[in-house]
Every structure is written in structure tokens, then in C-alpha cells.
Amino acid sequence: MNLQDDDFELFGLDRQFEQDRAAVDARWKDLQREAHPDKFAAQGAAAQRVAMQWSVRINEAYQRLKDPIKRAAYLCELAGFPINAHSNTAMPAGFLMQQMEWREALDDARGLEPLEELAETVQHSKEQMLYHCAVLLDDQQDYAAAVGLVRTLMFIEKFTQDLNRQLDQFA
């Protein structure tokens, strides 16, 4: 293992958006077993610290690779197209209108049924965008276009968290 490897190299995966989640999970477990600090107890504290660094590095990579939105953002960044979500919040007008409609629907929802309907609508939208993201990243290598889509997906993810908090009140 090399600390300078990108996450895909570290996990032995192709550098692409579409990934088999079970394969990512299995590789993470294998890497964690290889780098577990307890395996290095006999080699002293320095070896255990290095193993701990590896363990942290493996976990950070896993967090990016297992989440499709984080994986898409990472692919864009590797290609030289950073997301800059904190400094660039520009969104297409159509999506901003959609976001406002969803927010109003969330604020107006009275009861479980309208919240579940909204959750289904948002999930469908997210799935369509993830599919489009796969096309942009894996088929077209259009990272510039993918950047805007990833930022949109980040907004949807945040909205989904708010929606789920509302749904949890009915659990």
C-alpha cells in the first residue's frame, strides 16, 4: 500500500463512478484486516502508529468510495474539476424552483402520507440525477458538467436529511 495512491488505487478499483458496493465493502474489510494496529503489536509503538495512520486513510477512502455523491465529487476533483460547494453555490434556475417547491411541500405537509409522497418524488429525482452522473463521468468523461450535477445532488442530500427528520416524527 502507498499513502500517495488515490482511493481507487488503494482499493484496487477502476477509477469510475459505477462501483459494486459489495465489492467496495469487502475490499474495505480486507484492507482493515491488513492494517489493523493489533497485528503490529509485536513490532512496537512506531509500527502501531503507522498502522493506525493506514487505518485512518483506509476509512477516509471508504467513506468517499461507498457514497455515490462523495465518489462523484472525488472523481471530479481527481480530474481537476473541484466541486467548491462552499464557495460556489450557483444552481440552475429550474432546480432552484424545484427546491423551493419541495421546501414548501415539506413545510405544508400535515401527516405521514404527504411526507412519504414527497420522499418518493425526491428519491426518484435523486436516482435520475445519479444515473445522469454515471453517464457524464463514466461514458462521457464530462467532469465540468458533472460538477454542477454533483452540487445539485448535495442540495438534494441535505433536503433529504431534513425530510427524514420530519418522517422520523411518525416512527
KAQUI-V99447 format. One record per helix or strand of 3 or more residues. SS is the DSSP state (~ for helix, > for strand). FROM is the first residue (numbers start at 1). LEN is the number of residues. Records with the same first field share a line. If there is no record, write none. Layout:
BEGIN
SS: FROM-LEN / FROM-LEN
END
This chain:
BEGIN
~: 7-5 / 21-15 / 37-7 / 45-22 / 68-11 / 93-16 / 112-28 / 143-26
END
